[in-house]
Amino acid sequence: MDEPTLIAVDTSWTVIVAIVVLYLGQALTRRIRFLREFNIPEAVSGGLICSLIVAILFKTTDKQIDFNLELRDVLLLVFFSTIGLSAKFKTLLRGGKALAILVGCAVGFLILQDIAGIAVAMSFGGHPAYGLLAGSIAFAGGHGSAISYGQLAADQGLPGALEIGLACATFGLVAGGLIGGPIARRLIVKHNLSGDVTMQEFVPGPEETHGIGHVTLNGMIDSVFVLAICIAAGAVVNDWLGQRWSVPLPGFLTAMFVGIVISNGFDLANRELDKPSISLCSDVSLQLFLAMSLMSLQLWALQGALGVLLVVLIVQITLMAVVALYIVFPLMGKDYDAAVIAAGFSGLGLGATPVGIANMHAVTEKYGASQTAFLTIPLVGAFFLDIANAAIIQGFLATPLFTNAAG
């Protein structure tokens, strides 16, 4: 079979396409009531349309569009830096109990997610390792985890492990952005909940900055400078940890921690960062990151295992919805914050932390702010979830189910 003709799209045109994708998502949201009512992030709807067009082009002309995604990785660092710059220890102390409860929910969900994936894999006569790939490795872990574990499984003799992991991660990214809004809307409408539009302290979007000031040129320059410090210092810390202590951490995590240090240092000195500017940087980086992620999906790579993948997706979406509605929401207090957290938890549990944040932005833009949600979800998704996931995966691999299968 002939190799497809590769059309390389450089960084500049990738950004241009991402901006067009966002405008397309906005236009779709204005015209399609379903997208508005169920709070579907604009980057998700626009990005999916773009990826469908790219897939059709590939199938009809055998030409594969390859977007340069280097800037996307930088945008992820910017976004998590803004999360750190908006996180104050005094707010963390106020939300300490909620954070602990949500971490417990996340650990329990990861275990259930893996059990569900293993059950589906074994019901189709597959190796239980495929179930882990169709569980927390790909869904909660995302593409990076799917690539790492998938390649390892393939090297150990499991054919198609990498492709299955990537397919599940791809489906999860899309599903996580689609179900969070409807879950929050169901809870908000059913329990007659609403947010406080006067409380926008924690990572407000640009549409929510009216109560705390306007974006200015000086404020933007100061904010961009601080963000550059977060990214640079985070990279230095990451390299140091890797070389001295052999502690590999994702780059966005160390950038976020540097932001937390800076934010609380300013707080101790009774100085304030420019919230509207940081908010704008946060929103722009998040939306462009999601647009680039969704528009670059290679949907044609999923056709070989669509039947099994569809079963996996249905099972994992159902599990996520049940956990969000009947475990996370009640345990978090059955209030508006709990509803927003349920939307964010759905995004990070099926896709990635930025998807969970986008879900919460879509909900809070319509119903009001939630400081607790924007504090707990990023911390759980960026740090606790990855650590717990790695431990749980290793725990499953050490069970007789896997050791006997390997033998």
N, C-alpha and C positions, 0 to 999 in steps of 0.2 A: 504493500500500500504506500502510495506517494506521501511524502511529508507535506503538510499544509504550508501555504505561503505565509510567512510571518510578516506582519505589519507592525513595526515597532513605533510606539507613540511616546515621544519624549516627555520630559517633566512638564514643560510649558503647556503642551496640548492636553496632557492628562489633567492639569488644573482647570484648563478651559472647559473640557468635557465635564468635569465634576461640577463646575459652576452651572453649566447648562442643565445637568441632571438635577441640581437643587431647584432651579427655576421650574423645570418640568414637574418636580414633586409638588412645588407650591401651586402650580396651575391645576394639577390633578386634585389636590386637596380642596381648592376653591370650588371645583366643579363637581366633585363626587362626594356626596353626602356621607357615604360609608366611611371614607377616609377621615372626614372631620369628626363624625360621631364617635368613632372608635380610636381616635388619637393615634393613627398610624404615622410614624415619623416621615417627614417629607423626603429625607434622604433614602429611606427604604423603598418607597413607592417609585420615586424617580430612578433610583439605582437598579431596581428590578427590571424596569422597562428597558433601560440601556443594556443590561446584561442579556435580555431576551433578543434585542436587536443584534448584538454581537454574536449570539449563538445562531441566529437565523443566517447571518452573513457567513459564518463558518460552514454551516451545513449546505448552503446554496452555492457558494463560490470557492470553498476550500481555502479561505483566507482567514487567518487567525490574528486578531488584534491583541497586541501585547502592550498593556499600559505600564509605564515606568512609575512604580509605587514608592520610590525612595522618599518623596516628600510626605507621603502618607504616614510613614514611620516617625518623621519629625513632628507632624501634627499630633500624633498620639502623645509624644513627649510634652508638647505644649499644653495639651488638654489636661493631662494629669498634673502638670505643674500648677495649673490654675486651681485644680482641686486642692492641692497642698497649700497654696497661697490663701485659700478661703477656709482652711481648717484651723480652728483655734482650740487649744486644750480646754478652755473653759466651756466651749460648746461640746467637746468630746465628753467631759465629765457629766454634763447634763444628759447626754445620750448614751452614757456608759451601759446602762441596763439594757437598752434597746439593742446596742451593738452586740452584747453578750448573747442575747436571745437569738438574734439573727445569725450569728456564727453557729450556734447550736442547730438552727434550722438548716443552714447550709450543709453542715456535716451530715445530718440525717438525710437530706435530699441527695447528696452525692452517693451515699450508700444505696439508696433506693434506685437512683438512676443507673448504677452499675448492675444491680440485681435485675432490673428491667431489661437492660441491654443483653445480659448473659442469657436470660430466659428466652428472648427472641432468637438469639443466635443458635442456641441449642435446640429450639423447636424446629429450626430449619436444618438441623443436622450439622451445624457448623461448630468449629472450635470455640470454646468459651472466651478465648482471647479476642475474637471478633466482637463479642458482647461488650468487653471493656472499651474497645474502639468505638462501639455504638452506644457507649454510656458516657461516663464523665470524662474520659480522655478527649473525645471530640466535642461533646456538647458543652460541658462546663469549662473544659480546658481550652477549646478553640483550635484554630488552625496550627498554631505553634506546637501545641501538645500533640495534635493528631499527626503532624509530620514526624516529630521525634519518636513517639511510640510506634507509629505505623511503619516507619523505616526499620526500626529495631525488630518488629514482628516479622516483617518481610525478610529480613536477613536471617531470621531463625526458622524460615521455611513456611510462612503463612502467605500464600499467594494473594495478591490484591489487597493486602492489609493497608498499605499507604493510601490507595485510592478510596477504600471504604472509609477510612478515617477522615480524609479530606471531604468526601461526599457528605458524611454526617455533620462535620463542622460547618459546611456550606449551608446545608438545610437548616441547621440549628441557628445560624446567623440570621437567616431570613425569618424563621419561625419566631425567634426571640423578639424581633422587631414588630411582628404582626399580632402577637397575642397579649402583650403587656397592656396596651391601651384598652382593648375590650375588657380585660380583667378588672382594671381600675375603674372603668366606667360602670361595670356591673355593681361593684362594691359601693361606689359613690352614690349611684342612683338608688340602690336598694336600701342603703342606710342613711340617705339624705345628708351626705357629708359635703364639706367645702373647706378650702384653705383660707388663710388670712392673707389678703392681698397687700397688707401693710408690712408684712414681715418677709423681706427679700434679702436677708443678710447673706445667706449661703448660696454662692454661685448662681446669682440671678441671671436669666437670659436678658438680651438687649431690650426685649419688649417689657421687661420688669424693672427697669432701672430708674423710672421716673421719680420714685420716692427717695432715691439716694444720690441724685445728681446726674449731670450730663457727661457724656464722653467728650474729652478735650484733647487737643494735640499733645500738650505737655503730659497729660495723664497717660495717653497711649505710649509716648516715648518712654516714660518711666516704667510702665508695665512691661513693654517689650524688653527693656533692659533687665528687669528683674527676672523675666521668663528665660532670658538668655543665661543668666546666672544659674537658674535652677537646672537647665539642661546641661550646661558645661560642668557644674559642680557635681551633678548627679552622675555624669559619665566618669568623672575622676573617682568618685566614691565606688562606683560599680567596678572599675578596673582594679582599684585597691583591694576590694573585697575578694575579687576573683584571683588575684595574684598572691595575696598574703594568706587568706583564709580558705580559699577554694570554695567560696560561697557564691554560686551563680544566682543573680537576681535579674529580673527583667529591667531594662533601662528606665521604663516609665515609673517603676516603683521607687528607685533612688531619686529620680527627679521630683517625684511627689514628696518624698521625705525632706528633701532640701527646701521645697516650698513650705512645708509645715514648719521647719526651723525658722525660716525667714519671717513667716506670718506671725509666729509667736514671739519672735524677737522684736518685731515692730510693736506687738501688743504690749510687751513689757516696757518698751520705751515710750508708750502712750502716743504712738504714731500710727497713721492709717495708710494702708495701700489704697490705690485708686480702684474702688470696687466696680464702677461702671465699665472702666477700660478692661479690667481683668475679666469681667463678665462677658464682654464682647469677644475678647480673644478666646475665651472658653467655648462660646457658642459657635463661632466661626470654625475653629479647629475641629470641634466634634462633628459638625455637619459635613465638612469637607472630608474628614476621615471616613465617615460612614458612606458618603457618596462614592469615594474611591474604592472602598471595600466591596460594596454591592455591585457597582458597574463593572468590576473586573472579574466577577465570578465566571468560571468556565462551565456553564451549565451542561454542555455536551459531554463532559467527562462523567456525568452521573447516570447516563442512560443504560449502562450495562447492568446495573443492579437496582433498577427503579422499584421492582416489586418488593424486595426485602427492605430497601431503604424506606419505602412508603409505610410499611408496617412499623418499622423502628420509629419513624417520625411521629406516626399517630400515637404510638404507645408513650413516647417521651413527652409529647405535647399534652396528652391527657394527664400524665403523671404531674407535669409542671403545673397545669391548671388546678388540679386537686390540691397540691401542696400549697400553692399561692392563696387559693380561696379559703381552704378549710384548716390550714395549719399556720402559715405565715401571718395572714390577716388577723385571726383571733389572738395569736400569741403576741403580736405587736400592739394590741390594744383596741382593735376594732374601730379606730378613728381615721381621720383623713390621712394622717401620716402613714398609718398602716396600709391604706389603700394604695398610696403612691409607692411605698416600699414593695408591695406585692407586684406592681408593674415593673419596678426596677429589678426585683428578684427574678422575675420571669425572663427578662432580657439577659441577665448575666448567667442564669442557670442553663439556658439553651444556646446562647450565642457568645456574648462577650460583655465585659463591663461597659464599654462605650454604648452598646445597644441598650443596656439597662438604663444608663444615664439619659439616652435619647428618649426612651419611653417615659421617663419621669419628667423630662422637659416638656414633652407633648402634653402630658396630663396637667402639670402645674401651670403651663401657659393658659390653659382653659379654666382651671378650677381654683388656682391660688397656690402660694408657695408652701414648701415643706422642708424646713431646715433639717429635721431629723432624717428624712429620707436621703437628702443629698450629702449627709455626713456618713451614714451607716453603709449605704450601698457601695460607694467607691472604696471604702476601707475593706469591706468584706470581699468585694470582687478583686481588688488589686493586691491584697496581701493574704488574708486568711483563707480565701477559697483555694488559691494555688497551693499553699502549704498543706491544707487538709486533703486536697485532691491527690497530691503526690503520695501522701501517707496512706490514703485509702486504697489507691491503685496497688501500691506495694503490698498492702495487707491482703488484698484479693489474690495477688500472684503467689503469695505464700501459703494459700489454702490448698488442701488436698485436691480440689477440683482442678487446679492448674498444675500442681506438681505431678499428679498422676497422669494428666493429659500430656505433659512434657515427656514423662517417662514412657 
